[in-house]
């Protein structure tokens, strides 16, 4: 939701169908921003397959009650309402990137995402990365995040929004914010969203 509010606050909403994609589909614009193809890269909050052992039976963003209620599909619905047509959406879980960082196989792990050739990219990662408790861990995290943004901007140079963590850790937030400044991406902090119990998954039901 913060991403949507940021877009609406900074861009006048004007819908344009004047151009066409190579597929023949119209270009969808929110102000000057092309939202025809939207890529969401995240962790379990973006996409998680069924895990009945912990009481999770969905195949969408954890722990939304339904697919249309996870953040990626809430964003999709709002973009659809604003433009009058539904953008193409690809949601990918890249929790392995958070855990492996500089050991992550970028070529294999990002192949589908890069082949999608998105116009707008939402990056929502960080929670599964180990704490940045040493200078070495800071360098490793920052090097990996810089590489991630560089890979995403390769070829098409899409607009990239990086969402801060739901449970913010300042050391990580600082590295992500600075990486965004260097890469020309936009960092969107979530601030105190986690302070409101209604924003937590257990507001809907109890999970193991």
N, C-alpha and C positions, 0 to 999 in steps of 0.2 A: 504494500500500500504506500509506503514512503517513496518508492520509486515513482509511482503514478503521481503522487502529489508534487514531487519535484518536477516532473515533466510538465504538469499543468501550470505550475507556478512560474516556470521559466520560458514556456513556449505558448504563443497564441495558437489556438486550435483552428487549423484551416485544413479541410479535406481536399485532396487533389487526386484526380484520376487521369491527369493529362499525359502521363507516361505509362509505358508498359514494361513488365519484366520480360525476359527472354521466353518465359513460358506463355506469354500472352496475358497474364494476370495484370490488373492495374496496380500501379504503385500507390501504396497507402501512406499518407503523411499525417503526422501530428505536428502542426506548425511546419517547420523546415525539416523535421526529423522523419526519415524514412522508416516505417514500422512494418513493411511488407512481410519480412521474415525475421522472427524473434527467436533468439537462442538463449536458453536459461541453463547455466552451468552451476551446479550446487552440490549439496550433500543430501542427507536423508530428508531434510526439510523441503528440498526440491522434488526428490523422487526416491521412493524406497519400495522395493517389492515386498510381497507378503512375508511376514515373519510370525507365524502363529505361536511360536514358543514364547513370545512376549505380548501376545494378544493383538498383534497388528496384522490385519488381513487385507489391507488396501494395496494398490499398486499405483500410488501417487505420492504427493508430498506428505511426509509424516509431520504432525499427526492430524491432518485435516479430516473432517468427518466424511467428506466426499471429494472426488477429483476436482469438481468445479470450485471447491472451497480452498484448495491449496493456493499458495501465493502466485504461482505461475499462471494458473487458470483464472484467478481473480484479475490479474494484470491483463490477460488475454481478453476477458469479458469487457474490461474498461476500454481497452484499445479498440475493440470491435464496436462498442457503443459510440466512441468518439469519431471513428472513421467511417462507420456505416458498413464495413465489411470485416470479416474475420482474418487477421493476419495468419500466416503459417507459423506454427510454433514447434520447436524442438526442445525438449527438456532432457538433460543428461546429468547423471550422478557421477561426479568426479571426486568422490571422497578419497580415492586412492591417491590423487594428487596431494591432498592435504597431509596424508600420512607419509607418503614417499618423498614428496618435495623434489629435490634435485635428482633423485633416483627414478622419478616418474618417467614412463615411456611416453613422451609427448606425441610422437608420431602415431603410435597405435591408439593411445588414450583419447586423442583429440581428432582422429581421422573423420569420424561421422560428423562431429561438430563443425570442422572446417569445410568438409564437403557440402554442408548445408548452405554455406555462403550467406550467412545472416547479415541483415542490415543493422539490427540492434542486438547487442549482447548484454545480458545481465549475469554478472558473476556474484555468486552468493556462497562463499566458502570461508573456512578458517577455523571452525569449531573443533574439527578433528585433528588439527595440527598440534603437535606437542608444544608445551609451554616454552617461551623464548627466555630461557634461564641462563644463557651464556652468550658470549659474543659469537661463538661458532653457530649456535642455533639461530641467532638473528640473521647472520649472513646467509645461512642455508635457506631460511624461509624467504628472505628478500630476493635472493638469486632466483629461487623457483618462481616467485610471484612475478618478478620482472619477465622471466622467460614465458610464463603463461600469457601475460598481456601482449608480449611481442608476437607470439604465435597467433593470437587471436586477431591482431591487426594486420598480419601478413596477407598479401594479395588484395583484399577488398577494403581494408581499413574501415571496419564498421564502427558505429558509435558504441562505446562500452561504458556501462554503468556498473560500478563495483559496490555492492551492498555491504555495509558493516555487519559485524556479528550481532546475533540476537542477544547473546550474553557477552557484551563487549569486554575485551582484554586490551588495555591501552597499548601494550607493546606490539601486538599484532596490528591493531588499528593504525598505529603510526606508520608501520612499514607498508601497509596496503595503501594508505593515503599518499605517502610519498611516491610509491610506485605508480599510482594513478597520475600524479602530477607530471612525472617524467614521461609517461606513455601517452599523455593526452586523453586519459580516461576520466570519468567523473566518479568521485567517491561520495556515497550517500550513507551517513551514519544513522544507526537506528536509535541512538541515544537511550532513552529510558523505557523503550517498549516492554522490556522484560520485567519492569517494576509493576506492571498492571497484570494481576492474576487472570483477567479475562483473555489475555493474549497467549496464555499457556495452553498446551494440548490437554492438560488434565482439567481445564475448565469445562471441556466437553464430556470427558469420561476419565476413569482411572486407568493408566497404563503401567505395566510392570516395569 
